[in-house]
Amino acid sequence: MFSEKAHEESVLTWILRAVGFVLMLVAFLLIASPLTTLFGVIPFLETLADIGVFMLALLLALPLTLLVIAAAWMTHRPLIGGALVVAGLALAYLLHRLHRARRPSAPTHFLPTSP
């Protein structure tokens, strides 16, 4: 009886976590929706803006959801909460590194040479 109740609560907890993630994703999409409206004049740019806004919202919602879940776990199970904090921060760091790696570097051959 106790294991069945624990399983039910575990399923409910994961459902609530997924709902929280979806709500955070929708919130970021709504925050960035003026950007897609701005590009709505040109259909091709609107599609690109929609895709970009969704990817940005997803990349923001995922680590923030992990950090919120970790904050809740810190009071009950500090080791699991700490692991989730590390996972969320590592994901944010990796996304930052990917963003920096894709940024084009300035060409050096156009710089004036020193006398």
ZIGI-V126992 format. One record per pair of residues at least 24 apart in sequence whose ideal C-beta (glycine too) atoms are under 8 Angstrom apart, sorted by the first residue. I is the first residue (numbers start at 1). J is the second residue. Records with the same first field share a line. If there is no record, write none. Layout:
BEGIN
I: J + J
END
This chain:
BEGIN
17: 65 + 69
20: 65 + 68 + 69
21: 61 + 62 + 65
24: 61 + 64 + 65 + 68
25: 57 + 58 + 61
28: 56 + 57 + 60 + 61
29: 53 + 54 + 57
32: 56 + 57
59: 95
62: 91
63: 88 + 89 + 91 + 92 + 95
64: 88
66: 91
END
